[in-house]
Amino acid sequence: MEWYAPLTILPAIGLIIMSTSGFIVALNNELTQLEQLKEKNIPIIREKLKQLKRLGVANACLYGSALIFLLSGLSKAIFQHEYIFKMMMIIAVIFTTIALFFLCIHSIKAIQVRQKNLDV
């Protein structure tokens, strides 16, 4: 594999980061609205704070994977060590997989929280 291969993955990770950041902003706006009637909405606020935490972890993993993909490309270009390159690629893929796992959990839980919010 060439040194620039991990760099081709960065735009896709960037798009996922942008999407996740959009979720975080929307969730913060919802929490601000729910805080106005705090006593009535305490269970929903707790659930949404859990969602916010999951999204934060996913975003951190995505940033970490982007950094490691970048460093793996640099390590291959500068040092020509195949072992370091492969290990960094594996670690970056694991970080991305963890992030996608958290985003899947968020998607499933978001429906449940919305149902609780609407009392359905």
N, C-alpha and C positions, 0 to 999 in steps of 0.2 A: 504494500500500500504506500502511496506517495505521501509526502509530508503535508500537502495541502488538503488531503481528504477530510480530516476533521474540521477544517475551516469551512467546508461546504455545508456542514450541519448547523453552523451558527445562525444563519437566517431563520431556519425553522424554529430553533430554540428561542430566538428573539421574538418571533410571532407568538409563541406560547406565553412568553413572559409578558408581552403586551396584553394579551387576552386575560391572563391571570391578574395583572394590575388593574384592568378594567373591572373585573369581579370585585377586587378589594375596594376600589373606590365606590362602586355601587353598594356594596355591603356596608361601608362606613356611612354612606348617606342614609341607608335604611336604619342603621343603629341610631343615628342622630334623630330621626323622626320618632323612633320607638322610645327614646329617652324622654320625650315630652310627656308621655303617660307611663312613666317608669313602673309604678306600682302594678298596673294592669298587665304590663308586658314583660315582667321579669323572666318567666320561663323562656319566652321567645328570644329575649336579649341574650340569655345564657347560651342558647343553641346557636345564635348568630355569632357570638364570640368564639364558639368552637369552630364554626365555619371559617371565621377570620384567621384563626390559628392554623387551620389546615392549609388555607391558601398561602399564608405566610411561609409555612414550611415548604410548600411546593415551590414557591418563588425562590426561596433560598437555595433549594436543590437545583433549580434551573440555572440560577446565577453561578453556582458552584460547577455545574457540568459545563457551562459555557467557558468558564475560566480553565477548567481542566482540558477541554477540547483544544483550546487555544494553546495552552502550554504543551500539550502532546505534539501538536504540529510544529511548534518551535523546537522542541527537543529533538524531533526527527530531522528537522532542517539543519540544526546547528551541530548536534552531537552524533547523529547517525546510529544511535543505539536502538536497535529493534525492540529489545526487552522493555526499556523504559516507555517507549512509544506505545507498545501493546498494553502494558499495565495501566497507563494513563487513559487510554481509550476505554478499557474495561471499566475503570472507576467512573469515568464520565458517563458511560452508558448506564451504569448502576444508578448514579445520581438522577439521570433523566428518567429512568424507570420508576424510581421512588417518587419523583415529582408527578409523573403521570398517574401513579397509583393514588396519591393524595388528591389529585384533580378528579379522578373517577369517584372516589369516596365523596368528595364535595358535591359532585353532580347528583349522586344518589340521595345524599342527606338533604340537599337543598330542596328537593321535592317534598320530603317529609316535613321539613321546617315550614315550608310554604303552606302545606295542608294544616299544620297546627296553627299557623298564623291566621288562616281563614276559617278555622274551626270546622273543617269538613270531615 
